Structures are given as structure tokens and as C-alpha cells.
Amino acid sequence: MVMDKISLVLVIIGALNWGGVGLFRFDTVAWICGGQGSIAARIIYTLVALAGIWCISLLFREDEPAGERER
């Protein structure tokens, strides 16, 4: 599903950002957007959080039959 892929990309971006914060004390999102308090950074943080919540559903889904998978 497209929403699953978008969510996974956002979660990966969030994970890399948190890795940078943890290892180097460098917040890439804040740096790009002009600080943690900027509206752009807050939107990105919110989208990453929503994507993480969406990805929780991936844990509880049953496998789709082979004929119904997207390519």
C-alpha cells in the first residue's frame, strides 16, 4: 500500500534524525527548518509521529494473499 510505504519512509527519516541527536547532538530537522520551534519543524515532527502510529498497524495485519499484493 502507498500509505504504508510513505509511513515507513517517514519513520526511517525520524529514526535517522533521532540517531543524529543521540550520537552527535545534531537535530537535522531543526537545522534544516530553522530550529525546533519553527512551524516547518513541528509539522515534520508531527508527520513522523503520525507515521509511527500508522506503522503500529503493520504489526497486527495478516499477510495478504499473493494475488492481492501490489507490485
All heavy atoms as TSV, in Angstrom:
chain	resi	resn	atom	element	x	y	z
A	1	MET	N	N	0.827	-1.187	0.000
A	1	MET	CA	C	0.000	0.000	0.000
A	1	MET	C	C	0.874	1.255	0.000
A	1	MET	O	O	1.943	1.275	0.616
A	1	MET	CB	C	-0.898	0.002	1.234
A	1	MET	CG	C	-1.921	-1.109	1.257
A	1	MET	SD	S	-2.957	-1.075	2.720
A	1	MET	CE	C	-3.959	0.339	2.396
A	2	VAL	N	N	0.398	2.267	-0.637
A	2	VAL	CA	C	1.152	3.511	-0.743
A	2	VAL	C	C	1.325	4.163	0.630
A	2	VAL	O	O	2.415	4.642	0.964
A	2	VAL	CB	C	0.453	4.480	-1.725
A	2	VAL	CG1	C	1.127	5.821	-1.731
A	2	VAL	CG2	C	0.418	3.885	-3.111
A	3	MET	N	N	0.260	4.150	1.424
A	3	MET	CA	C	0.331	4.768	2.754
A	3	MET	C	C	1.362	4.069	3.635
A	3	MET	O	O	2.068	4.727	4.403
A	3	MET	CB	C	-1.056	4.722	3.406
A	3	MET	CG	C	-1.143	5.514	4.654
A	3	MET	SD	S	-0.961	7.249	4.252
A	3	MET	CE	C	-1.549	7.972	5.737
A	4	ASP	N	N	1.481	2.766	3.504
A	4	ASP	CA	C	2.477	2.017	4.274
A	4	ASP	C	C	3.890	2.456	3.896
A	4	ASP	O	O	4.738	2.665	4.764
A	4	ASP	CB	C	2.328	0.511	4.038
A	4	ASP	CG	C	1.025	-0.047	4.562
A	4	ASP	OD1	O	0.383	0.609	5.410
A	4	ASP	OD2	O	0.637	-1.143	4.119
A	5	LYS	N	N	4.138	2.603	2.609
A	5	LYS	CA	C	5.473	2.984	2.147
A	5	LYS	C	C	5.826	4.409	2.566
A	5	LYS	O	O	6.947	4.676	3.002
A	5	LYS	CB	C	5.582	2.827	0.632
A	5	LYS	CG	C	5.576	1.378	0.219
A	5	LYS	CD	C	5.698	1.217	-1.269
A	5	LYS	CE	C	5.636	-0.258	-1.624
A	5	LYS	NZ	N	5.775	-0.498	-3.049
A	6	ILE	N	N	4.871	5.314	2.448
A	6	ILE	CA	C	5.105	6.696	2.879
A	6	ILE	C	C	5.397	6.732	4.373
A	6	ILE	O	O	6.340	7.401	4.824
A	6	ILE	CB	C	3.895	7.589	2.537
A	6	ILE	CG1	C	3.770	7.759	1.025
A	6	ILE	CG2	C	4.010	8.954	3.224
A	6	ILE	CD1	C	2.480	8.414	0.575
A	7	SER	N	N	4.619	5.980	5.138
A	7	SER	CA	C	4.817	5.942	6.586
A	7	SER	C	C	6.181	5.370	6.942
A	7	SER	O	O	6.870	5.889	7.823
A	7	SER	CB	C	3.719	5.122	7.257
A	7	SER	OG	O	2.473	5.755	7.099
A	8	LEU	N	N	6.572	4.301	6.260
A	8	LEU	CA	C	7.879	3.712	6.542
A	8	LEU	C	C	9.016	4.680	6.225
A	8	LEU	O	O	9.986	4.775	6.976
A	8	LEU	CB	C	8.044	2.405	5.769
A	8	LEU	CG	C	7.280	1.216	6.333
A	8	LEU	CD1	C	7.355	0.030	5.371
A	8	LEU	CD2	C	7.797	0.818	7.700
A	9	VAL	N	N	8.897	5.413	5.124
A	9	VAL	CA	C	9.928	6.403	4.776
A	9	VAL	C	C	10.019	7.473	5.866
A	9	VAL	O	O	11.120	7.843	6.308
A	9	VAL	CB	C	9.645	7.032	3.392
A	9	VAL	CG1	C	10.517	8.256	3.152
A	9	VAL	CG2	C	9.855	6.002	2.295
A	10	LEU	N	N	8.870	7.970	6.326
A	10	LEU	CA	C	8.874	8.994	7.377
A	10	LEU	C	C	9.437	8.456	8.689
A	10	LEU	O	O	10.175	9.158	9.387
A	10	LEU	CB	C	7.465	9.548	7.590
A	10	LEU	CG	C	6.943	10.454	6.485
A	10	LEU	CD1	C	5.476	10.773	6.709
A	10	LEU	CD2	C	7.771	11.727	6.398
A	11	VAL	N	N	9.128	7.214	9.015
A	11	VAL	CA	C	9.666	6.615	10.237
A	11	VAL	C	C	11.180	6.445	10.127
A	11	VAL	O	O	11.909	6.693	11.094
A	11	VAL	CB	C	8.960	5.271	10.544
A	11	VAL	CG1	C	9.689	4.500	11.627
A	11	VAL	CG2	C	7.521	5.516	10.954
A	12	ILE	N	N	11.669	6.070	8.961
A	12	ILE	CA	C	13.116	5.940	8.756
A	12	ILE	C	C	13.786	7.302	8.890
A	12	ILE	O	O	14.839	7.429	9.529
A	12	ILE	CB	C	13.417	5.296	7.389
A	12	ILE	CG1	C	12.990	3.826	7.427
A	12	ILE	CG2	C	14.885	5.440	7.021
A	12	ILE	CD1	C	12.961	3.153	6.065
A	13	ILE	N	N	13.178	8.339	8.318
A	13	ILE	CA	C	13.727	9.697	8.460
A	13	ILE	C	C	13.779	10.086	9.937
A	13	ILE	O	O	14.780	10.621	10.420
A	13	ILE	CB	C	12.885	10.706	7.650
A	13	ILE	CG1	C	13.114	10.486	6.161
A	13	ILE	CG2	C	13.216	12.150	8.045
A	13	ILE	CD1	C	12.153	11.239	5.267
A	14	GLY	N	N	12.702	9.800	10.668
A	14	GLY	CA	C	12.676	10.103	12.097
A	14	GLY	C	C	13.729	9.334	12.864
A	14	GLY	O	O	14.390	9.877	13.761
A	15	ALA	N	N	13.913	8.063	12.513
A	15	ALA	CA	C	14.919	7.249	13.194
A	15	ALA	C	C	16.327	7.780	12.932
A	15	ALA	O	O	17.157	7.850	13.861
A	15	ALA	CB	C	14.808	5.799	12.737
A	16	LEU	N	N	16.600	8.164	11.699
A	16	LEU	CA	C	17.913	8.732	11.388
A	16	LEU	C	C	18.128	10.058	12.113
A	16	LEU	O	O	19.234	10.346	12.599
A	16	LEU	CB	C	18.069	8.912	9.880
A	16	LEU	CG	C	18.141	7.609	9.073
A	16	LEU	CD1	C	18.115	7.924	7.577
A	16	LEU	CD2	C	19.375	6.816	9.440
A	17	ASN	N	N	17.077	10.864	12.190
A	17	ASN	CA	C	17.187	12.136	12.905
A	17	ASN	C	C	17.488	11.890	14.386
A	17	ASN	O	O	18.352	12.533	14.958
A	17	ASN	CB	C	15.908	12.954	12.727
A	17	ASN	CG	C	16.066	14.354	13.253
A	17	ASN	OD1	O	16.919	15.097	12.792
A	17	ASN	ND2	N	15.250	14.728	14.221
A	18	TRP	N	N	16.752	10.958	15.011
A	18	TRP	CA	C	16.997	10.650	16.426
A	18	TRP	C	C	18.371	10.031	16.628
A	18	TRP	O	O	19.016	10.262	17.662
A	18	TRP	CB	C	15.909	9.733	16.980
A	18	TRP	CG	C	14.735	10.517	17.434
A	18	TRP	CD1	C	13.502	10.556	16.863
A	18	TRP	CD2	C	14.688	11.422	18.539
A	18	TRP	NE1	N	12.693	11.433	17.545
A	18	TRP	CE2	C	13.405	11.975	18.578
A	18	TRP	CE3	C	15.615	11.823	19.486
A	18	TRP	CZ2	C	13.016	12.894	19.536
A	18	TRP	CZ3	C	15.233	12.746	20.444
A	18	TRP	CH2	C	13.951	13.269	20.463
A	19	GLY	N	N	18.836	9.259	15.661
A	19	GLY	CA	C	20.203	8.737	15.741
A	19	GLY	C	C	21.222	9.863	15.755
A	19	GLY	O	O	22.199	9.830	16.511
A	20	GLY	N	N	20.989	10.870	14.918
A	20	GLY	CA	C	21.877	12.039	14.911
A	20	GLY	C	C	21.842	12.804	16.218
A	20	GLY	O	O	22.870	13.276	16.708
A	21	VAL	N	N	20.646	12.904	16.799
A	21	VAL	CA	C	20.519	13.584	18.093
A	21	VAL	C	C	21.258	12.794	19.163
A	21	VAL	O	O	22.004	13.356	19.982
A	21	VAL	CB	C	19.031	13.780	18.477
A	21	VAL	CG1	C	18.894	14.262	19.906
A	21	VAL	CG2	C	18.351	14.745	17.518
A	22	GLY	N	N	21.069	11.479	19.182
A	22	GLY	CA	C	21.679	10.645	20.212
A	22	GLY	C	C	23.183	10.531	20.096
A	22	GLY	O	O	23.899	10.563	21.102
A	23	LEU	N	N	23.680	10.413	18.867
A	23	LEU	CA	C	25.115	10.212	18.678
A	23	LEU	C	C	25.909	11.509	18.598
A	23	LEU	O	O	27.029	11.586	19.094
A	23	LEU	CB	C	25.356	9.401	17.403
A	23	LEU	CG	C	24.868	7.955	17.416
A	23	LEU	CD1	C	25.000	7.343	16.023
A	23	LEU	CD2	C	25.654	7.142	18.425
A	24	PHE	N	N	25.332	12.501	17.962
A	24	PHE	CA	C	26.100	13.714	17.659
A	24	PHE	C	C	25.498	14.997	18.231
A	24	PHE	O	O	26.018	16.080	17.979
A	24	PHE	CB	C	26.241	13.867	16.139
A	24	PHE	CG	C	26.775	12.648	15.460
A	24	PHE	CD1	C	25.979	11.920	14.581
A	24	PHE	CD2	C	28.065	12.204	15.691
A	24	PHE	CE1	C	26.459	10.791	13.949
A	24	PHE	CE2	C	28.559	11.082	15.073
A	24	PHE	CZ	C	27.749	10.358	14.190
A	25	ARG	N	N	24.368	14.859	18.933
A	25	ARG	CA	C	23.646	16.031	19.439
A	25	ARG	C	C	23.316	17.013	18.309
A	25	ARG	O	O	23.445	18.227	18.444
A	25	ARG	CB	C	24.432	16.748	20.537
A	25	ARG	CG	C	24.599	15.935	21.776
A	25	ARG	CD	C	25.299	16.724	22.833
A	25	ARG	NE	N	25.495	15.886	24.020
A	25	ARG	CZ	C	26.123	16.285	25.084
A	25	ARG	NH1	N	26.632	17.506	25.135
A	25	ARG	NH2	N	26.259	15.488	26.106
A	26	PHE	N	N	22.931	16.452	17.167
A	26	PHE	CA	C	22.617	17.264	15.994
A	26	PHE	C	C	21.248	16.876	15.474
A	26	PHE	O	O	21.031	15.741	15.040
A	26	PHE	CB	C	23.673	17.073	14.899
A	26	PHE	CG	C	23.453	17.966	13.712
A	26	PHE	CD1	C	23.744	19.316	13.789
A	26	PHE	CD2	C	22.946	17.456	12.528
A	26	PHE	CE1	C	23.532	20.148	12.695
A	26	PHE	CE2	C	22.735	18.269	11.429
A	26	PHE	CZ	C	23.034	19.620	11.522
A	27	ASP	N	N	20.311	17.819	15.492
A	27	ASP	CA	C	18.942	17.609	15.025
A	27	ASP	C	C	18.851	18.138	13.599
A	27	ASP	O	O	18.761	19.347	13.365
A	27	ASP	CB	C	17.965	18.342	15.954
A	27	ASP	CG	C	16.519	18.055	15.644
A	27	ASP	OD1	O	16.225	17.576	14.534
A	27	ASP	OD2	O	15.678	18.318	16.518
A	28	THR	N	N	18.861	17.225	12.637
A	28	THR	CA	C	18.868	17.602	11.226
A	28	THR	C	C	17.599	18.355	10.840
A	28	THR	O	O	17.660	19.345	10.097
A	28	THR	CB	C	19.020	16.350	10.334
A	28	THR	OG1	O	20.178	15.635	10.752
A	28	THR	CG2	C	19.155	16.716	8.881
A	29	VAL	N	N	16.455	17.895	11.330
A	29	VAL	CA	C	15.185	18.559	11.004
A	29	VAL	C	C	15.203	20.001	11.500
A	29	VAL	O	O	14.844	20.924	10.767
A	29	VAL	CB	C	13.992	17.776	11.592
A	29	VAL	CG1	C	12.695	18.557	11.422
A	29	VAL	CG2	C	13.878	16.398	10.950
A	30	ALA	N	N	15.618	20.200	12.726
A	30	ALA	CA	C	15.692	21.560	13.275
A	30	ALA	C	C	16.683	22.414	12.493
A	30	ALA	O	O	16.429	23.593	12.233
A	30	ALA	CB	C	16.071	21.514	14.749
A	31	TRP	N	N	17.792	21.832	12.111
A	31	TRP	CA	C	18.809	22.562	11.364
A	31	TRP	C	C	18.267	23.009	10.003
A	31	TRP	O	O	18.460	24.154	9.596
A	31	TRP	CB	C	20.048	21.684	11.188
A	31	TRP	CG	C	21.143	22.317	10.401
A	31	TRP	CD1	C	21.953	23.341	10.794
A	31	TRP	CD2	C	21.547	21.955	9.081
A	31	TRP	NE1	N	22.841	23.635	9.785
A	31	TRP	CE2	C	22.617	22.797	8.725
A	31	TRP	CE3	C	21.117	21.001	8.173
A	31	TRP	CZ2	C	23.245	22.705	7.495
A	31	TRP	CZ3	C	21.754	20.911	6.956
A	31	TRP	CH2	C	22.810	21.767	6.624
A	32	ILE	N	N	17.565	22.114	9.320
A	32	ILE	CA	C	17.017	22.444	8.003
A	32	ILE	C	C	15.899	23.486	8.111
A	32	ILE	O	O	15.790	24.379	7.275
A	32	ILE	CB	C	16.494	21.164	7.302
A	32	ILE	CG1	C	17.668	20.273	6.908
A	32	ILE	CG2	C	15.636	21.496	6.085
A	32	ILE	CD1	C	17.261	18.904	6.389
A	33	CYS	N	N	15.095	23.364	9.166
A	33	CYS	CA	C	13.888	24.196	9.286
A	33	CYS	C	C	14.077	25.467	10.109
A	33	CYS	O	O	13.129	26.225	10.289
A	33	CYS	CB	C	12.757	23.364	9.891
A	33	CYS	SG	S	12.288	21.986	8.855
A	34	GLY	N	N	15.254	25.684	10.646
A	34	GLY	CA	C	15.497	26.913	11.387
A	34	GLY	C	C	15.193	26.825	12.876
A	34	GLY	O	O	14.903	27.835	13.499
A	35	GLY	N	N	15.252	25.656	13.439
A	35	GLY	CA	C	15.034	25.491	14.875
A	35	GLY	C	C	13.880	24.565	15.179
A	35	GLY	O	O	12.980	24.375	14.351
A	36	GLN	N	N	13.911	23.983	16.376
A	36	GLN	CA	C	12.864	23.035	16.772
A	36	GLN	C	C	11.496	23.682	16.880
A	36	GLN	O	O	10.482	23.027	16.694
A	36	GLN	CB	C	13.209	22.389	18.108
A	36	GLN	CG	C	14.301	21.370	18.028
A	36	GLN	CD	C	14.558	20.721	19.371
A	36	GLN	OE1	O	14.249	21.283	20.415
A	36	GLN	NE2	N	15.127	19.545	19.343
A	37	GLY	N	N	11.445	24.953	17.196
A	37	GLY	CA	C	10.179	25.632	17.400
A	37	GLY	C	C	9.536	26.164	16.133
A	37	GLY	O	O	8.400	26.639	16.175
A	38	SER	N	N	10.240	26.065	15.008
A	38	SER	CA	C	9.664	26.592	13.771
A	38	SER	C	C	8.463	25.745	13.356
A	38	SER	O	O	8.380	24.557	13.653
A	38	SER	CB	C	10.711	26.602	12.650
A	38	SER	OG	O	10.979	25.290	12.207
A	39	ILE	N	N	7.560	26.359	12.648
A	39	ILE	CA	C	6.341	25.668	12.242
A	39	ILE	C	C	6.659	24.509	11.305
A	39	ILE	O	O	6.038	23.443	11.389
A	39	ILE	CB	C	5.305	26.645	11.623
A	39	ILE	CG1	C	3.951	25.953	11.451
A	39	ILE	CG2	C	5.781	27.206	10.320
A	39	ILE	CD1	C	3.222	25.701	12.723
A	40	ALA	N	N	7.646	24.677	10.429
A	40	ALA	CA	C	8.019	23.602	9.499
A	40	ALA	C	C	8.553	22.390	10.258
A	40	ALA	O	O	8.187	21.247	9.949
A	40	ALA	CB	C	9.055	24.097	8.502
A	41	ALA	N	N	9.416	22.616	11.241
A	41	ALA	CA	C	9.952	21.508	12.037
A	41	ALA	C	C	8.836	20.818	12.806
A	41	ALA	O	O	8.793	19.584	12.874
A	41	ALA	CB	C	11.029	22.017	12.992
A	42	ARG	N	N	7.935	21.591	13.363
A	42	ARG	CA	C	6.825	20.996	14.122
A	42	ARG	C	C	5.933	20.157	13.228
A	42	ARG	O	O	5.438	19.104	13.634
A	42	ARG	CB	C	6.043	22.090	14.822
A	42	ARG	CG	C	6.878	22.748	15.939
A	42	ARG	CD	C	6.166	23.868	16.625
A	42	ARG	NE	N	4.945	23.370	17.261
A	42	ARG	CZ	C	3.935	24.143	17.603
A	42	ARG	NH1	N	3.975	25.443	17.355
A	42	ARG	NH2	N	2.873	23.630	18.177
A	43	ILE	N	N	5.721	20.593	11.986
A	43	ILE	CA	C	4.925	19.810	11.041
A	43	ILE	C	C	5.635	18.491	10.721
A	43	ILE	O	O	5.011	17.420	10.708
A	43	ILE	CB	C	4.642	20.618	9.759
A	43	ILE	CG1	C	3.656	21.755	10.067
A	43	ILE	CG2	C	4.126	19.726	8.640
A	43	ILE	CD1	C	3.495	22.754	8.938
A	44	ILE	N	N	6.936	18.557	10.474
A	44	ILE	CA	C	7.691	17.333	10.174
A	44	ILE	C	C	7.671	16.384	11.364
A	44	ILE	O	O	7.434	15.181	11.199
A	44	ILE	CB	C	9.140	17.672	9.756
A	44	ILE	CG1	C	9.121	18.394	8.406
A	44	ILE	CG2	C	9.995	16.406	9.683
A	44	ILE	CD1	C	10.445	18.973	7.984
A	45	TYR	N	N	7.894	16.895	12.577
A	45	TYR	CA	C	7.854	16.040	13.768
A	45	TYR	C	C	6.482	15.394	13.917
A	45	TYR	O	O	6.377	14.211	14.263
A	45	TYR	CB	C	8.171	16.845	15.030
A	45	TYR	CG	C	9.573	17.405	15.108
A	45	TYR	CD1	C	9.798	18.679	15.618
A	45	TYR	CD2	C	10.672	16.681	14.687
A	45	TYR	CE1	C	11.070	19.204	15.716
A	45	TYR	CE2	C	11.957	17.201	14.767
A	45	TYR	CZ	C	12.152	18.465	15.280
A	45	TYR	OH	O	13.414	18.979	15.378
A	46	THR	N	N	5.419	16.147	13.643
A	46	THR	CA	C	4.062	15.611	13.757
A	46	THR	C	C	3.800	14.540	12.704
A	46	THR	O	O	3.217	13.489	13.004
A	46	THR	CB	C	3.031	16.745	13.630
A	46	THR	OG1	O	3.285	17.709	14.656
A	46	THR	CG2	C	1.611	16.229	13.765
A	47	LEU	N	N	4.252	14.772	11.465
A	47	LEU	CA	C	4.079	13.773	10.412
A	47	LEU	C	C	4.833	12.486	10.730
A	47	LEU	O	O	4.329	11.379	10.496
A	47	LEU	CB	C	4.533	14.332	9.063
A	47	LEU	CG	C	3.643	15.399	8.445
A	47	LEU	CD1	C	4.303	15.967	7.183
A	47	LEU	CD2	C	2.265	14.845	8.134
A	48	VAL	N	N	6.032	12.612	11.279
A	48	VAL	CA	C	6.808	11.430	11.661
A	48	VAL	C	C	6.098	10.670	12.777
A	48	VAL	O	O	6.021	9.437	12.756
A	48	VAL	CB	C	8.248	11.826	12.064
A	48	VAL	CG1	C	8.979	10.660	12.711
A	48	VAL	CG2	C	9.017	12.320	10.851
A	49	ALA	N	N	5.546	11.388	13.739
A	49	ALA	CA	C	4.814	10.740	14.832
A	49	ALA	C	C	3.573	10.017	14.311
A	49	ALA	O	O	3.296	8.871	14.699
A	49	ALA	CB	C	4.416	11.771	15.886
A	50	LEU	N	N	2.831	10.654	13.420
A	50	LEU	CA	C	1.649	10.007	12.832
A	50	LEU	C	C	2.038	8.782	12.011
A	50	LEU	O	O	1.342	7.764	12.032
A	50	LEU	CB	C	0.866	11.003	11.975
A	50	LEU	CG	C	0.172	12.135	12.744
A	50	LEU	CD1	C	-0.400	13.155	11.765
A	50	LEU	CD2	C	-0.902	11.587	13.661
A	51	ALA	N	N	3.156	8.873	11.306
A	51	ALA	CA	C	3.636	7.725	10.533
A	51	ALA	C	C	4.012	6.574	11.469
A	51	ALA	O	O	3.742	5.404	11.163
A	51	ALA	CB	C	4.836	8.123	9.679
A	52	GLY	N	N	4.615	6.885	12.597
A	52	GLY	CA	C	4.946	5.851	13.573
A	52	GLY	C	C	3.704	5.165	14.103
A	52	GLY	O	O	3.666	3.935	14.247
A	53	ILE	N	N	2.674	5.948	14.371
A	53	ILE	CA	C	1.410	5.373	14.835
A	53	ILE	C	C	0.804	4.490	13.747
A	53	ILE	O	O	0.315	3.395	14.025
A	53	ILE	CB	C	0.443	6.493	15.273
A	53	ILE	CG1	C	0.988	7.181	16.530
A	53	ILE	CG2	C	-0.958	5.944	15.501
A	53	ILE	CD1	C	0.291	8.471	16.875
A	54	TRP	N	N	0.850	4.946	12.506
A	54	TRP	CA	C	0.334	4.151	11.396
A	54	TRP	C	C	1.098	2.822	11.280
A	54	TRP	O	O	0.506	1.771	11.033
A	54	TRP	CB	C	0.459	4.924	10.083
A	54	TRP	CG	C	-0.036	4.161	8.898
A	54	TRP	CD1	C	0.693	3.349	8.075
A	54	TRP	CD2	C	-1.373	4.100	8.418
A	54	TRP	NE1	N	-0.100	2.805	7.108
A	54	TRP	CE2	C	-1.388	3.246	7.299
A	54	TRP	CE3	C	-2.568	4.691	8.813
A	54	TRP	CZ2	C	-2.535	2.969	6.580
A	54	TRP	CZ3	C	-3.715	4.411	8.089
A	54	TRP	CH2	C	-3.693	3.570	6.991
A	55	CYS	N	N	2.420	2.868	11.471
A	55	CYS	CA	C	3.239	1.660	11.332
A	55	CYS	C	C	2.948	0.623	12.419
A	55	CYS	O	O	3.250	-0.553	12.228
A	55	CYS	CB	C	4.723	2.021	11.313
A	55	CYS	SG	S	5.222	2.780	9.745
A	56	ILE	N	N	2.359	1.043	13.516
A	56	ILE	CA	C	1.948	0.071	14.535
A	56	ILE	C	C	0.971	-0.927	13.928
A	56	ILE	O	O	1.005	-2.121	14.236
A	56	ILE	CB	C	1.330	0.778	15.755
A	56	ILE	CG1	C	2.395	1.574	16.494
A	56	ILE	CG2	C	0.677	-0.229	16.697
A	56	ILE	CD1	C	1.846	2.492	17.579
A	57	SER	N	N	0.120	-0.454	13.016
A	57	SER	CA	C	-0.857	-1.344	12.387
A	57	SER	C	C	-0.186	-2.437	11.564
A	57	SER	O	O	-0.763	-3.511	11.366
A	57	SER	CB	C	-1.824	-0.548	11.510
A	57	SER	OG	O	-1.172	-0.079	10.339
A	58	LEU	N	N	1.030	-2.194	11.087
A	58	LEU	CA	C	1.741	-3.208	10.304
A	58	LEU	C	C	2.035	-4.449	11.141
A	58	LEU	O	O	2.118	-5.559	10.609
A	58	LEU	CB	C	3.052	-2.637	9.754
A	58	LEU	CG	C	2.938	-1.469	8.784
A	58	LEU	CD1	C	4.317	-0.965	8.400
A	58	LEU	CD2	C	2.142	-1.853	7.563
A	59	LEU	N	N	2.185	-4.274	12.433
A	59	LEU	CA	C	2.469	-5.404	13.318
A	59	LEU	C	C	1.287	-6.355	13.448
A	59	LEU	O	O	1.460	-7.536	13.728
A	59	LEU	CB	C	2.855	-4.897	14.710
A	59	LEU	CG	C	4.140	-4.106	14.819
A	59	LEU	CD1	C	4.275	-3.535	16.224
A	59	LEU	CD2	C	5.324	-4.986	14.484
A	60	PHE	N	N	0.085	-5.845	13.271
A	60	PHE	CA	C	-1.112	-6.621	13.550
A	60	PHE	C	C	-1.868	-7.063	12.301
A	60	PHE	O	O	-2.923	-7.660	12.401
A	60	PHE	CB	C	-2.049	-5.821	14.465
A	60	PHE	CG	C	-1.384	-5.476	15.762
A	60	PHE	CD1	C	-0.930	-4.187	15.994
A	60	PHE	CD2	C	-1.201	-6.431	16.735
A	60	PHE	CE1	C	-0.302	-3.858	17.188
A	60	PHE	CE2	C	-0.575	-6.123	17.939
A	60	PHE	CZ	C	-0.134	-4.839	18.161
A	61	ARG	N	N	-1.350	-6.764	11.139
A	61	ARG	CA	C	-2.020	-7.157	9.904
A	61	ARG	C	C	-1.672	-8.599	9.546
A	61	ARG	O	O	-0.555	-9.046	9.746
A	61	ARG	CB	C	-1.584	-6.262	8.752
A	61	ARG	CG	C	-2.108	-4.874	8.875
A	61	ARG	CD	C	-1.864	-4.161	7.586
A	61	ARG	NE	N	-1.928	-2.728	7.830
A	61	ARG	CZ	C	-1.467	-1.839	6.991
A	61	ARG	NH1	N	-0.894	-2.213	5.874
A	61	ARG	NH2	N	-1.572	-0.568	7.262
A	62	GLU	N	N	-2.646	-9.267	8.964
A	62	GLU	CA	C	-2.398	-10.605	8.445
A	62	GLU	C	C	-1.810	-10.476	7.052
A	62	GLU	O	O	-2.052	-9.495	6.346
A	62	GLU	CB	C	-3.694	-11.397	8.409
A	62	GLU	CG	C	-4.273	-11.646	9.796
A	62	GLU	CD	C	-5.525	-12.496	9.734
A	62	GLU	OE1	O	-5.704	-13.216	8.735
A	62	GLU	OE2	O	-6.294	-12.433	10.692
A	63	ASP	N	N	-1.046	-11.465	6.656
A	63	ASP	CA	C	-0.463	-11.442	5.315
A	63	ASP	C	C	-1.551	-11.469	4.266
A	63	ASP	O	O	-2.551	-12.164	4.401
A	63	ASP	CB	C	0.471	-12.637	5.103
A	63	ASP	CG	C	1.730	-12.532	5.943
A	63	ASP	OD1	O	2.102	-11.403	6.296
A	63	ASP	OD2	O	2.336	-13.582	6.219
A	64	GLU	N	N	-1.339	-10.700	3.184
A	64	GLU	CA	C	-2.284	-10.667	2.086
A	64	GLU	C	C	-2.038	-11.876	1.168
A	64	GLU	O	O	-0.914	-12.312	1.015
A	64	GLU	CB	C	-2.097	-9.397	1.273
A	64	GLU	CG	C	-2.376	-8.138	2.045
A	64	GLU	CD	C	-2.050	-6.888	1.223
A	64	GLU	OE1	O	-1.608	-7.029	0.072
A	64	GLU	OE2	O	-2.245	-5.807	1.764
A	65	PRO	N	N	-3.076	-12.403	0.568
A	65	PRO	CA	C	-2.869	-13.472	-0.424
A	65	PRO	C	C	-2.001	-12.969	-1.571
A	65	PRO	O	O	-2.030	-11.782	-1.903
A	65	PRO	CB	C	-4.289	-13.788	-0.904
A	65	PRO	CG	C	-5.204	-13.262	0.155
A	65	PRO	CD	C	-4.480	-12.117	0.789
A	66	ALA	N	N	-1.242	-13.853	-2.175
A	66	ALA	CA	C	-0.267	-13.469	-3.215
A	66	ALA	C	C	-0.916	-12.737	-4.383
A	66	ALA	O	O	-0.320	-11.851	-4.968
A	66	ALA	CB	C	0.475	-14.700	-3.716
A	67	GLY	N	N	-2.145	-13.065	-4.729
A	67	GLY	CA	C	-2.811	-12.437	-5.857
A	67	GLY	C	C	-3.248	-11.011	-5.597
A	67	GLY	O	O	-3.520	-10.255	-6.501
A	68	GLU	N	N	-3.310	-10.580	-4.332
A	68	GLU	CA	C	-3.795	-9.241	-3.991
A	68	GLU	C	C	-2.682	-8.250	-3.679
A	68	GLU	O	O	-2.940	-7.116	-3.373
A	68	GLU	CB	C	-4.747	-9.332	-2.800
A	68	GLU	CG	C	-6.001	-10.110	-3.093
A	68	GLU	CD	C	-6.933	-10.159	-1.909
A	68	GLU	OE1	O	-6.773	-9.333	-0.992
A	68	GLU	OE2	O	-7.811	-11.025	-1.884
A	69	ARG	N	N	-1.443	-8.667	-3.740
A	69	ARG	CA	C	-0.324	-7.781	-3.432
A	69	ARG	C	C	-0.109	-6.775	-4.540
A	69	ARG	O	O	-0.263	-7.052	-5.715
A	69	ARG	CB	C	0.965	-8.579	-3.233
A	69	ARG	CG	C	0.946	-9.388	-1.976
A	69	ARG	CD	C	2.306	-9.990	-1.741
A	69	ARG	NE	N	2.216	-10.846	-0.562
A	69	ARG	CZ	C	2.900	-11.951	-0.413
A	69	ARG	NH1	N	3.748	-12.345	-1.341
A	69	ARG	NH2	N	2.753	-12.672	0.669
A	70	GLU	N	N	0.320	-5.567	-4.128
A	70	GLU	CA	C	0.672	-4.539	-5.114
A	70	GLU	C	C	2.055	-4.814	-5.635
A	70	GLU	O	O	2.901	-5.355	-4.950
A	70	GLU	CB	C	0.648	-3.152	-4.460
A	70	GLU	CG	C	-0.717	-2.636	-4.202
A	70	GLU	CD	C	-0.642	-1.222	-3.709
A	70	GLU	OE1	O	-0.636	-0.302	-4.540
A	70	GLU	OE2	O	-0.576	-1.058	-2.488
A	71	ARG	N	N	2.310	-4.384	-6.847
A	71	ARG	CA	C	3.642	-4.577	-7.423
A	71	ARG	C	C	4.313	-3.278	-7.608
A	71	ARG	O	O	3.845	-2.260	-7.731
A	71	ARG	CB	C	3.543	-5.301	-8.738
A	71	ARG	CG	C	3.063	-6.710	-8.543
A	71	ARG	CD	C	2.992	-7.436	-9.840
A	71	ARG	NE	N	2.450	-8.750	-9.571
A	71	ARG	CZ	C	2.313	-9.660	-10.470
A	71	ARG	NH1	N	2.679	-9.418	-11.715
A	71	ARG	NH2	N	1.824	-10.820	-10.186
